[in-house]
Amino acid sequence: MKNNTYYKISHQLLTYHRAVMRLPYEKREAIIMTLLTIRRLALKHRRLAEMSCNGQGFVRGVLYTTGPVSSAGYEKAQYGLKAKSAYAYGGDNERTIFDIESDAIEKKIHNLAVKIGFSVEFQGDPRGMTVKLAYKGRNVEIF
């Protein structure tokens, strides 16, 4: 089913990127559908950056927090009984579950972008776009 985002992306590609316009219909459709997948993953990447910045958030249905989580007390009352520490290896490591998930999403986005001939740039600040795409040196807006 085609929605407004599909038409926005296809219009931008066909208007500004003439090389894409010369491709057969099936290849253009494949590029647009891949861009929609990249868009979905980029939104997830931005949410993970926000969660990392805020120090708490849900990943796969579980609430993770960078604050202390003990078996009783304020932390469990604040975050719920199923809250877990976001640190990957018991709090000693600086990497959180948000960083690990972001890295996995970055790898997926990079593989998809390279497959269709796009370049991609990542940054972790949630105040801006965390994923930027370009096709032959020109930015492609997917949002």
DODREN-807244 format. One record per residue: residue number from 1; residue in one letter; z negated, y negated, x negated of N, C-alpha, C, CB in turn. Coordinates in nm, 4 decimals, m for minus. Atoms other than C-alpha are relative to their C-alpha. Glycine has a CB too. Layout:
     i   aa       n_zz       n_yy       n_xx      ca_zz      ca_yy      ca_xx       c_zz       c_yy       c_xx      cb_zz      cb_yy      cb_xx
   NUM    a          Z          Y          X          Z          Y          X          Z          Y          X          Z          Y          X
...
END
This chain:
     i   aa       n_zz       n_yy       n_xx      ca_zz      ca_yy      ca_xx       c_zz       c_yy       c_xx      cb_zz      cb_yy      cb_xx
     1    m     0.0000     0.1170    m0.0837     0.0000     0.0000     0.0000     0.0000    m0.1241    m0.0887    m0.1210     0.0006     0.0955
     2    k    m0.0141     0.1198     0.0809     0.0981    m0.3382    m0.1397    m0.0833    m0.1121     0.0604     0.1480    m0.0417    m0.0113
     3    n     0.0842     0.1092    m0.0470    m0.1425    m0.6301    m0.1188     0.0389    m0.1298    m0.0710    m0.1496     0.0323    m0.0234
     4    n    m0.0314     0.1300     0.0590    m0.1485    m0.9954    m0.2262    m0.0004     0.0031    m0.1516    m0.0978    m0.1033     0.0482
     5    t     0.0058    m0.0082     0.1453    m0.2475    m0.9090    m0.5818     0.1276     0.0622    m0.0550    m0.1223     0.0810    m0.0446
     6    y    m0.1248    m0.0636     0.0424     0.0555    m0.6817    m0.6130     0.1126    m0.1025    m0.0009     0.0357     0.1188     0.0928
     7    y    m0.1082     0.0974    m0.0093     0.2900    m0.9577    m0.4973    m0.0174    m0.1148    m0.0991     0.0083    m0.0549     0.1410
     8    k     0.0257     0.1060     0.0969     0.1218    m1.2186    m0.7180     0.0418     0.0429    m0.1404    m0.1483    m0.0388     0.0015
     9    i    m0.0351    m0.0505     0.1328     0.1598    m1.0049    m1.0301     0.1505     0.0199    m0.0113    m0.0734     0.1320    m0.0292
    10    s    m0.1449    m0.0241     0.0081     0.5167    m0.9023    m0.9489     0.0764    m0.1318    m0.0035     0.0478     0.0857     0.1193
    11    h    m0.0672     0.1303     0.0016     0.6181    m1.2634    m0.8773    m0.0113    m0.0651    m0.1374    m0.0594    m0.0928     0.1074
    12    q     0.0183     0.0602     0.1315     0.4702    m1.3841    m1.2049     0.0853     0.0705    m0.1050    m0.1475     0.0043    m0.0402
    13    l    m0.0803    m0.0735     0.0986     0.6381    m1.1082    m1.4051     0.1486    m0.0310     0.0152    m0.0234     0.1508     0.0139
    14    l    m0.1423     0.0219    m0.0223     0.9766    m1.1622    m1.2446     0.0400    m0.1451    m0.0261     0.0370     0.0392     0.1418
    15    t    m0.0311     0.1414     0.0205     0.9569    m1.5427    m1.2726    m0.0050    m0.0392    m0.1469    m0.0959    m0.0864     0.0790
    16    y     0.0232     0.0493     0.1352     0.8234    m1.5879    m1.6235     0.0436     0.0947    m0.1106    m0.1432    m0.0300    m0.0167
    17    h    m0.0333    m0.0981     0.1032     0.9186    m1.2723    m1.8076     0.1331     0.0664     0.0345    m0.1128     0.1065    m0.0141
    18    r    m0.1352    m0.0443    m0.0358     1.2936    m1.2240    m1.7800     0.0320     0.1394    m0.0526     0.1022    m0.0983    m0.0527
    19    a    m0.0235    m0.1342     0.0536     1.2858    m0.9110    m1.9960    m0.0449     0.1061     0.0996    m0.0733     0.0184    m0.1339
    20    v     0.0476    m0.0950    m0.1012     1.0867    m0.7371    m1.7237     0.0962     0.0030     0.1171    m0.1421    m0.0369     0.0483
    21    m    m0.0918     0.0083    m0.1132     1.3318    m0.8570    m1.4606     0.1245     0.0864    m0.0226     0.0407    m0.1456     0.0243
    22    r    m0.1204    m0.0788     0.0307     1.6151    m0.6734    m1.6385    m0.0237     0.1509     0.0056     0.0516    m0.0372    m0.1372
    23    l     0.0304    m0.1430    m0.0033     1.4348    m0.3393    m1.6195     0.0385     0.0593     0.1348    m0.1493     0.0245    m0.0284
    24    p    m0.0254    m0.0662    m0.1284     1.5252    m0.0841    m1.3526    m0.1225    m0.0100     0.0909     0.0381     0.1481    m0.0220
    25    y     0.1046     0.0165    m0.1008     1.3226    m0.1005    m1.0319    m0.1195     0.0926    m0.0246     0.0572     0.0257     0.1386
    26    e     0.1078    m0.0968     0.0192     1.1208     0.2146    m1.1085    m0.0908    m0.0396    m0.1153     0.0574     0.1387    m0.0247
    27    k     0.0810     0.0412     0.1148     1.0089     0.0831    m1.4472    m0.0811    m0.1254     0.0322     0.0895    m0.0250    m0.1223
    28    r     0.0760     0.1201    m0.0417     0.9111    m0.2543    m1.2981    m0.1184     0.0400     0.0860     0.0909    m0.0992     0.0778
    29    e     0.1086    m0.0472    m0.0858     0.7072    m0.0758    m1.0328    m0.1096     0.0668    m0.0821     0.0535     0.0975     0.1053
    30    a     0.0984    m0.0670     0.0851     0.5377     0.1368    m1.2994    m0.0824    m0.1029    m0.0771     0.0697     0.0969    m0.0978
    31    i     0.0714     0.1057     0.0725     0.4497    m0.1768    m1.4994    m0.0970    m0.0709     0.0934     0.0994    m0.1015    m0.0614
    32    i     0.0860     0.0709    m0.0945     0.3100    m0.3519    m1.1916    m0.1194     0.0874     0.0393     0.0800    m0.0413     0.1255
    33    m     0.1104    m0.0884    m0.0368     0.1028    m0.0491    m1.0896    m0.0977     0.0172    m0.1165     0.0537     0.1368     0.0446
    34    t     0.0873    m0.0078     0.1173    m0.0302    m0.0197    m1.4461    m0.0808    m0.1283    m0.0141     0.0825     0.0257    m0.1279
    35    l     0.0727     0.1268     0.0062    m0.1219    m0.3896    m1.4397    m0.1099    m0.0069     0.1058     0.0966    m0.1170     0.0175
    36    l     0.1046    m0.0043    m0.1027    m0.3114    m0.3353    m1.1157    m0.1172     0.0877    m0.0451     0.0575     0.0527     0.1333
    37    t     0.1055    m0.0842     0.0556    m0.5048    m0.0543    m1.2855    m0.0773    m0.0753    m0.1077     0.0590     0.1297    m0.0576
    38    i     0.0653     0.0801     0.1040    m0.5736    m0.2813    m1.5826    m0.0870    m0.1070     0.0640     0.1048    m0.0647    m0.0936
    39    r     0.0781     0.1023    m0.0698    m0.6917    m0.5501    m1.3410    m0.1315     0.0579     0.0514     0.0810    m0.0594     0.1166
    40    r     0.1217    m0.0647    m0.0513    m0.9380    m0.3106    m1.1783    m0.0982     0.0277    m0.1139     0.0352     0.1318     0.0732
    41    l     0.0859    m0.0275     0.1148    m1.0708    m0.2047    m1.5190    m0.0545    m0.1285    m0.0617     0.0765     0.0794    m0.1049
    42    a     0.0445     0.1281     0.0563    m1.0890    m0.5684    m1.6358    m0.1127    m0.0598     0.0837     0.1177    m0.0990    m0.0086
    43    l     0.1090     0.0471    m0.0856    m1.3043    m0.6596    m1.3350    m0.1281     0.0770    m0.0295     0.0376     0.0143     0.1486
    44    k     0.1156    m0.0816     0.0355    m1.5352    m0.3713    m1.4228    m0.0556    m0.0440    m0.1364     0.0384     0.1505    m0.0026
    45    h     0.0400     0.0467     0.1327    m1.5402    m0.4939    m1.7854    m0.0789    m0.1307     0.0117     0.1241    m0.0195    m0.0907
    46    r     0.0700     0.1274    m0.0180    m1.6437    m0.8419    m1.6701    m0.1372     0.0215     0.0633     0.0836    m0.0955     0.0866
    47    r     0.1307    m0.0289    m0.0610    m1.9203    m0.7013    m1.4485    m0.0972     0.0574    m0.1029     0.0159     0.0982     0.1177
    48    l     0.0860    m0.0557     0.1051    m2.0539    m0.5017    m1.7444    m0.0463    m0.1084    m0.0964     0.0738     0.1101    m0.0769
    49    a     0.0397     0.1111     0.0860    m2.0538    m0.8180    m1.9571    m0.1087    m0.0834     0.0675     0.1217    m0.0881    m0.0343
    50    e     0.1025     0.0729    m0.0742    m2.2530    m0.9958    m1.6843    m0.1317     0.0762    m0.0012     0.0455    m0.0249     0.1442
    51    m     0.1211    m0.0809     0.0008    m2.5002    m0.7073    m1.6646    m0.0669    m0.0029    m0.1372     0.0320     0.1440     0.0402
    52    s     0.0540     0.0049     0.1353    m2.5415    m0.7083    m2.0418    m0.0673    m0.1337    m0.0256     0.1104     0.0246    m0.1032
    53    c     0.0553     0.1338     0.0166    m2.6043    m1.0823    m2.0359    m0.1287    m0.0173     0.0808     0.1029    m0.1051     0.0418
    54    n     0.1178     0.0116    m0.0865    m2.8545    m1.0584    m1.7480    m0.1119     0.0960    m0.0392     0.0393     0.0248     0.1437
    55    g     0.1018    m0.0951     0.0425    m3.0324    m0.7593    m1.8981    m0.0280     0.1118     0.0979    m0.1247    m0.0715    m0.0262
    56    q     0.0176    m0.1104    m0.0945    m3.0059    m0.5326    m1.5964     0.1241     0.0145     0.0856    m0.1241    m0.0222     0.0888
    57    g    m0.1134    m0.0236    m0.0872    m2.7467    m0.3734    m1.3733     0.0184     0.1476     0.0274     0.1257    m0.0576    m0.0603
    58    f    m0.0273    m0.1376    m0.0404    m2.6153    m0.0602    m1.2099     0.1222     0.0532    m0.0737     0.0212     0.0089     0.1523
    59    v    m0.1104    m0.0720     0.0625    m2.3970     0.1829    m1.4031    m0.0023     0.1403     0.0580    m0.0116     0.0015    m0.1581
    60    r    m0.0128    m0.1313    m0.0643    m2.2788     0.4902    m1.2106    m0.1172     0.0303     0.0921     0.0116     0.1089    m0.1052
    61    g     0.1028    m0.0187    m0.1010    m2.5415     0.4381    m0.9428    m0.1430    m0.0002    m0.0508     0.0243     0.1254     0.0691
    62    v     0.1347     0.0028     0.0567    m2.8394     0.4105    m1.1786    m0.0278    m0.1403    m0.0515    m0.0159     0.1055    m0.1141
    63    l     0.0383     0.1327     0.0464    m3.0254     0.0862    m1.2474    m0.0500     0.0101    m0.1433    m0.1082    m0.0624     0.0921
    64    y     0.0422     0.0073     0.1397    m3.0566     0.0133    m1.6197    m0.0520    m0.1398    m0.0267     0.1169     0.0356    m0.0972
    65    t     0.0556     0.1290     0.0373    m3.2662    m0.2643    m1.7682    m0.0292    m0.0031    m0.1492    m0.1271    m0.0297     0.0804
    66    t     0.0313     0.0150     0.1427    m3.3124    m0.3989    m2.1201    m0.1470    m0.0342    m0.0195     0.0884    m0.1088    m0.0640
    67    g     0.1434     0.0252     0.0073    m3.6732    m0.4843    m2.0370    m0.0763     0.1301    m0.0140    m0.0479    m0.0763     0.1233
    68    p     0.0805    m0.1222     0.0137    m3.9599    m0.2416    m2.0852    m0.0098     0.0751     0.1322    m0.1404    m0.0339    m0.0511
    69    v     0.0132    m0.0840    m0.1183    m3.9749     0.0480    m1.8424    m0.1034     0.1071    m0.0323     0.1380     0.0637     0.0422
    70    s     0.1028    m0.1014     0.0203    m4.2957     0.2492    m1.8329    m0.0128     0.0831     0.1278    m0.1369    m0.0655    m0.0383
    71    s     0.0105    m0.0901    m0.1143    m4.4009     0.5248    m1.5965    m0.0734    m0.0630     0.1184    m0.0703     0.1270    m0.0414
    72    a     0.0715     0.0663    m0.1095    m4.6223     0.2904    m1.3927    m0.0080    m0.1491    m0.0307    m0.1434     0.0608     0.0198
    73    g     0.0212     0.1414     0.0241    m4.6804    m0.0764    m1.3458     0.1092    m0.0871     0.0586    m0.0106    m0.0252    m0.1460
    74    y    m0.0888     0.1032    m0.0542    m4.4798    m0.3891    m1.2813     0.1471     0.0378    m0.0123    m0.0244    m0.1318    m0.0706
    75    e    m0.1410    m0.0306     0.0230    m4.1530    m0.2612    m1.4296     0.0557     0.0928     0.1084     0.0182     0.0637    m0.1380
    76    k    m0.0458    m0.0936    m0.1033    m4.1265     0.0307    m1.1871    m0.0022    m0.0647     0.1375    m0.0868     0.1262     0.0004
    77    a     0.0051     0.0699    m0.1290    m4.2326    m0.1901    m0.8963     0.1166    m0.0977     0.0125    m0.1342    m0.0749     0.0161
    78    q    m0.1085     0.0981    m0.0012    m3.9722    m0.4499    m0.9936     0.1366     0.0677     0.0089    m0.0066    m0.0877    m0.1249
    79    y    m0.1322    m0.0602     0.0119    m3.6813    m0.2188    m1.0765     0.0169     0.1277     0.0819     0.0285     0.0295    m0.1435
    80    g    m0.0105    m0.1228    m0.0778    m3.7596     0.0888    m0.8671    m0.0377     0.1215    m0.0826     0.1405     0.0160     0.0545
    81    l     0.0468    m0.1204     0.0677    m3.8646     0.4405    m0.9487     0.1053     0.0634    m0.0901    m0.0454     0.1003     0.1015
    82    k    m0.1046    m0.0643     0.0790    m3.5285     0.5407    m1.0918     0.0572    m0.0913    m0.1062     0.1103     0.0475     0.0897
    83    a    m0.0472     0.0910     0.1043    m3.4899     0.2485    m1.3333    m0.0119     0.0689    m0.1354    m0.0804    m0.1334     0.0014
    84    k    m0.0023    m0.0603     0.1335    m3.3993     0.3530    m1.6872     0.0207    m0.1089    m0.1038     0.1113     0.1079    m0.0110
    85    s    m0.0233     0.0926     0.1105    m3.3933     0.1826    m2.0215     0.1487    m0.0017    m0.0314    m0.0831     0.0398    m0.1258
    86    a    m0.1428     0.0130     0.0278    m3.0472     0.0491    m2.1038     0.0341     0.0339    m0.1438     0.0464    m0.1398     0.0311
    87    y    m0.0273    m0.0284     0.1407    m3.0867     0.1192    m2.4737     0.0387     0.1452    m0.0172    m0.1215    m0.0333    m0.0872
    88    a    m0.0616    m0.1323     0.0108    m2.8863     0.4179    m2.5847    m0.0944     0.1049    m0.0572     0.1236    m0.0080    m0.0855
    89    y     0.0821    m0.1003     0.0672    m3.1424     0.5873    m2.8060    m0.1470    m0.0395     0.0026     0.0467     0.0197    m0.1445
    90    g     0.1419     0.0238    m0.0165    m3.4850     0.5034    m2.6688    m0.0497    m0.1380    m0.0415    m0.0726     0.1001    m0.0753
    91    g     0.0437     0.1350     0.0296    m3.4927     0.1321    m2.7502     0.0061    m0.0384    m0.1467    m0.1369    m0.0176     0.0479
    92    d    m0.0066     0.0316     0.1423    m3.4609     0.1593    m3.1295     0.1355    m0.0579    m0.0384    m0.0286     0.1243    m0.0826
    93    n    m0.1365     0.0426     0.0308    m3.0891     0.0947    m3.1251     0.0324    m0.1269     0.0777     0.1021     0.1120     0.0333
    94    e    m0.0396     0.1233    m0.0680    m2.9284    m0.2378    m3.0330     0.1079     0.0231     0.1061     0.0496    m0.1006    m0.1016
    95    r    m0.1065    m0.0263    m0.0969    m2.6501    m0.0728    m2.8314    m0.0602     0.0418     0.1336     0.0961     0.1093    m0.0524
    96    t     0.0460    m0.0333    m0.1347    m2.7023    m0.0585    m2.4582     0.1072     0.0815     0.0718    m0.0341    m0.1286     0.0803
    97    i    m0.0951    m0.0740    m0.0828    m2.5371     0.1492    m2.1900     0.1148    m0.0905     0.0412    m0.0696     0.0583     0.1245
    98    f    m0.1046     0.0944    m0.0370    m2.3459    m0.1671    m2.0965     0.1048    m0.0112    m0.1110    m0.0607    m0.1378     0.0303
    99    d    m0.0925     0.0062     0.1137    m2.1944    m0.1853    m2.4465     0.0836     0.1277    m0.0105    m0.0776    m0.0229    m0.1308
   100    i    m0.0699    m0.1286     0.0098    m2.1042     0.1834    m2.4463     0.1065     0.0106     0.1090    m0.1001     0.1179     0.0110
   101    e    m0.0971    m0.0036    m0.1103    m1.9356     0.1611    m2.1045     0.1128    m0.1009    m0.0234    m0.0701    m0.0292     0.1347
   102    s    m0.1027     0.1015     0.0289    m1.7527    m0.1600    m2.2078     0.0982     0.0504    m0.1049    m0.0652    m0.1312    m0.0479
   103    d    m0.0882    m0.0547     0.1034    m1.6175     0.0116    m2.5189     0.0953     0.1046     0.0573    m0.0828     0.0614    m0.1131
   104    a    m0.0858    m0.1015    m0.0621    m1.4868     0.3014    m2.3094     0.1085    m0.0655     0.0853    m0.0841     0.0965     0.0860
   105    i    m0.0982     0.0705    m0.0830    m1.3167     0.0608    m2.0679     0.1016    m0.0728    m0.0873    m0.0703    m0.0997     0.0941
   106    e    m0.0926     0.0674     0.0914    m1.1680    m0.1395    m2.3563     0.1035     0.0978    m0.0558    m0.0773    m0.0662    m0.1153
   107    k    m0.0924    m0.1018     0.0519    m1.0174     0.1793    m2.4960     0.1043     0.0371     0.1063    m0.0781     0.1265    m0.0453
   108    k    m0.0932    m0.0328    m0.1086    m0.8641     0.2668    m2.1552     0.1010    m0.1126     0.0212    m0.0770     0.0271     0.1308
   109    i    m0.0887     0.1140    m0.0220    m0.7240    m0.0840    m2.1080     0.0996    m0.0126    m0.1146    m0.0813    m0.1299     0.0148
   110    h    m0.0890     0.0114     0.1165    m0.5825    m0.0930    m2.4607     0.1104     0.1059     0.0061    m0.0807     0.0144    m0.1320
   111    n    m0.0999    m0.1075    m0.0080    m0.4089     0.2427    m2.4143     0.1039    m0.0282     0.1090    m0.0690     0.1349     0.0270
   112    l    m0.0939     0.0315    m0.1084    m0.2561     0.1347    m2.0819     0.0909    m0.1169    m0.0379    m0.0764    m0.0329     0.1293
   113    a    m0.0780     0.1187     0.0358    m0.1449    m0.2039    m2.2172     0.1052     0.0325    m0.1055    m0.0922    m0.1109    m0.0508
   114    v    m0.0954    m0.0365     0.1055     0.0189    m0.0586    m2.5275     0.1124     0.0858     0.0573    m0.0715     0.0751    m0.1147
   115    k    m0.1005    m0.0885    m0.0604     0.1977     0.2008    m2.3144     0.1114    m0.0782     0.0698    m0.0668     0.0942     0.0999
   116    i    m0.1025     0.0791    m0.0694     0.3791    m0.0727    m2.1181     0.0474    m0.1202    m0.0823    m0.0539    m0.0482     0.1339
   117    g    m0.0509     0.1041     0.0892     0.4346    m0.3057    m2.4158    m0.0732    m0.1327     0.0057     0.1410    m0.0237     0.0299
   118    f     0.0800     0.1215    m0.0079     0.1575    m0.5612    m2.3562    m0.1017    m0.0012    m0.1130    m0.0705    m0.0110     0.1370
   119    s     0.1112     0.0111     0.0942    m0.0962    m0.6921    m2.6031    m0.1230    m0.0428     0.0778     0.0318    m0.1011    m0.1153
   120    v     0.1240     0.0275    m0.0723    m0.4606    m0.7262    m2.5044    m0.1037    m0.0538    m0.0976    m0.0526     0.1276     0.0717
   121    e     0.1076     0.0591     0.0789    m0.7549    m0.9300    m2.6302    m0.1280     0.0065     0.0832     0.0338    m0.1480    m0.0418
   122    f     0.1281    m0.0134    m0.0698    m1.1208    m0.8706    m2.5420    m0.1008    m0.0997    m0.0551    m0.0544     0.1436    m0.0128
   123    q     0.1160     0.0770     0.0430    m1.4272    m1.0919    m2.5534    m0.1126     0.0293     0.0982     0.0317    m0.1543    m0.0072
   124    g     0.1128    m0.0450    m0.0807    m1.7758    m1.0300    m2.4200    m0.0737    m0.1069     0.0765    m0.0945     0.0677    m0.0850
   125    d     0.0701     0.1071    m0.0704    m1.8718    m1.3679    m2.2743     0.0426    m0.0004     0.1472     0.0289    m0.1382    m0.0663
   126    p    m0.0389    m0.0111    m0.1408    m1.8838    m1.3297    m1.8939     0.0343    m0.1327     0.0673    m0.1097     0.0651     0.0760
   127    r    m0.0322     0.1293    m0.0625    m1.8356    m1.7054    m1.8351     0.1507    m0.0244     0.0066    m0.0670    m0.1138    m0.0771
   128    g    m0.1452     0.0127    m0.0034    m1.4640    m1.6680    m1.9008     0.0622     0.1345     0.0292     0.0536    m0.0565    m0.1322
   129    m    m0.0675    m0.1282    m0.0202    m1.2066    m1.3934    m1.8788    m0.0328     0.0907    m0.1184     0.1552    m0.0189     0.0153
   130    t     0.0371    m0.0915     0.1076    m1.3237    m1.0936    m2.0765     0.1182     0.0824    m0.0483    m0.1109     0.0920     0.0457
   131    v    m0.1220    m0.0719     0.0385    m0.9753    m0.9382    m2.0869     0.1183    m0.0950     0.0178     0.0192     0.1312     0.0857
   132    k    m0.1193     0.0851    m0.0063    m0.6595    m1.1340    m2.1699     0.1209     0.0833    m0.0391    m0.0139    m0.1250    m0.0932
   133    l    m0.1234    m0.0743     0.0238    m0.3120    m0.9831    m2.1507     0.1121    m0.0946    m0.0381     0.0392     0.0816     0.1237
   134    a    m0.1180     0.0782     0.0361     0.0082    m1.1070    m2.3089     0.1201     0.0940    m0.0083    m0.0215    m0.0756    m0.1353
   135    y    m0.1259    m0.0749     0.0104     0.3684    m0.9913    m2.2900     0.0954    m0.0833    m0.0835     0.0615     0.0320     0.1420
   136    k    m0.0881     0.0681     0.0947     0.5843    m1.0926    m2.5854    m0.0468    m0.1432    m0.0270     0.1436    m0.0009     0.0528
   137    g     0.0570     0.1282     0.0366     0.3497    m1.3786    m2.6715    m0.0375    m0.0928     0.1136     0.0927    m0.0685    m0.0849
   138    r     0.0343     0.0851    m0.1158     0.3115    m1.5204    m2.3189    m0.1104     0.0671     0.0805     0.1253    m0.0261     0.0905
   139    n     0.1122    m0.0536    m0.0780    m0.0108    m1.4782    m2.1242     0.0448     0.0447     0.1377    m0.1107    m0.1039     0.0131
   140    v    m0.0260    m0.0526    m0.1337    m0.0034    m1.2757    m1.8067    m0.1302    m0.0096     0.0787     0.0536     0.1483    m0.0050
   141    e     0.1188     0.0152    m0.0843    m0.2493    m1.3733    m1.5337    m0.0057     0.1171     0.0977     0.0017    m0.1369     0.0766
   142    i     0.0143    m0.1138    m0.0905    m0.3774    m1.0672    m1.3517    m0.1090    m0.0234     0.1031    m0.0299     0.1259    m0.0785
   143    f     0.1075     0.0312    m0.0956    m0.6507    m1.2420    m1.1509     0.0419    m0.1095     0.0924    m0.1279    m0.0397    m0.0719
END
